[in-house]
Amino acid sequence: MSFGPRYADAVAARGRLCAGIDPHAALLTEWGLPVSVDGLRSFAQACVEGIAPVAAVVKPQVAFFEQFGSAGFAVLEETIAGCREAGAIVLSDAKRGDIGSTMAAYTTAWLDDASPLCSDAVTVSPYLGFGSLAPAVTAARDADRGLFVLARTSNPEGGGLQQSTVETGGTVAQSIVDAAAEVNAASPGTIGVVVGATREHGLDLASLGGAILSPGLGAQGATAADLARIFEGADLSWLLPAASRSILRSGPDSAALRAAVEATRDEIENALS
Ligand SMILES: O=c1ccn([C@@H]2O[C@H](COP(=O)(O)O)[C@@H](O)[C@H]2O)c(=O)[nH]1
């Protein structure tokens, strides 16, 4: 099954929420774990047990594993496999982007079955030009996997670049949404976009035909009520709000993590209904 219908099935079964696995040092300490590879492994294991069986999409933040080098990557591999086994769609938040020939290698790392990091989808940066993502677009389509392309990010610094105007008159962010929509017209749901929940985005998302990952809930200040306002007019069935720290602060108990996922999801579903 291609990524779009698979994603739609997961969200229909589990609700609209992407739960992040972001093992910040501060969270490891709050959970009573050492800031070490052993602490990282225990943290990730608790997330696999508490979050992955209930969240539609789980998003490991690669940076927090990468900071421990090869041992951290080994924990990430186990985490990806464990989350997929628990039935979650795994979106690895790696934000890769480079010239096309290098992009092909990133694509092998994150989307090829033979790779131990293979995920259902990966975040990518289009700021070397959307066309530079072509190897990833082709591979995602051929392997029934997904890409999530940064369009209008949740951080305050993104606007200067993302809101600037391109030759054709629209914003850079809108040009990325439009390029994603063009791919999705032939291959529905292959390309999602990232649009933060923290502010008005000014984008026309009506023709996207793919998921809208919206980080910023909780720790960055956005609320479920903000989502309904900011995404008015978009096809809300594609909206995928994301939260990490606000859920993870309930750990390390697996049952408490599970309850935090369910409460966040219910709040979102109520606000969007
Ligand atoms: O625009 C973006 C793109 C990605 N992120 C990532 O999402 C999570 C948010 O974590 P919180 O703890 O819920 O703030 C994190 O991994 C970011 O790197 C984003 O926040 N904004």
The ligand as a MOL file (V3000), in Angstrom:
LIG
                    3D

  0  0  0     0  0            999 V3000
M  V30 BEGIN CTAB
M  V30 COUNTS 21 22 0 0 0
M  V30 BEGIN ATOM
M  V30 1 O 9.2970 23.4670 12.3130 0
M  V30 2 C 9.6790 22.5630 13.0400 0
M  V30 3 C 10.1830 21.3680 12.5570 0
M  V30 4 C 10.5230 20.3860 13.4400 0
M  V30 5 N 10.3910 20.5520 14.7680 0
M  V30 6 C 10.7720 19.4210 15.6510 0
M  V30 7 O 9.5850 18.9590 16.3470 0
M  V30 8 C 9.9110 18.6710 17.6940 0
M  V30 9 C 9.1460 19.6020 18.6200 0
M  V30 10 O 9.4060 19.2800 19.9720 0
M  V30 11 P 8.6000 19.9570 21.1910 0
M  V30 12 O 9.2400 19.3610 22.3990 0
M  V30 13 O 7.1490 19.5520 21.0620 0
M  V30 14 O 8.8030 21.4110 21.0770 0
M  V30 15 C 11.4230 18.7790 17.8230 0
M  V30 16 O 11.9860 17.5190 17.5470 0
M  V30 17 C 11.7910 19.7480 16.7250 0
M  V30 18 O 13.1130 19.5590 16.2360 0
M  V30 19 C 9.8890 21.7230 15.2600 0
M  V30 20 O 9.7360 21.9180 16.4760 0
M  V30 21 N 9.5320 22.6950 14.3720 0
M  V30 END ATOM
M  V30 BEGIN BOND
M  V30 1 2 1 2
M  V30 2 1 2 3
M  V30 3 1 2 21
M  V30 4 2 3 4
M  V30 5 1 4 5
M  V30 6 1 5 6
M  V30 7 1 5 19
M  V30 8 1 6 7
M  V30 9 1 6 17
M  V30 10 1 7 8
M  V30 11 1 8 9
M  V30 12 1 8 15
M  V30 13 1 9 10
M  V30 14 1 10 11
M  V30 15 2 11 12
M  V30 16 1 11 13
M  V30 17 1 11 14
M  V30 18 1 15 16
M  V30 19 1 15 17
M  V30 20 1 17 18
M  V30 21 2 19 20
M  V30 22 1 19 21
M  V30 END BOND
M  V30 END CTAB
M  END
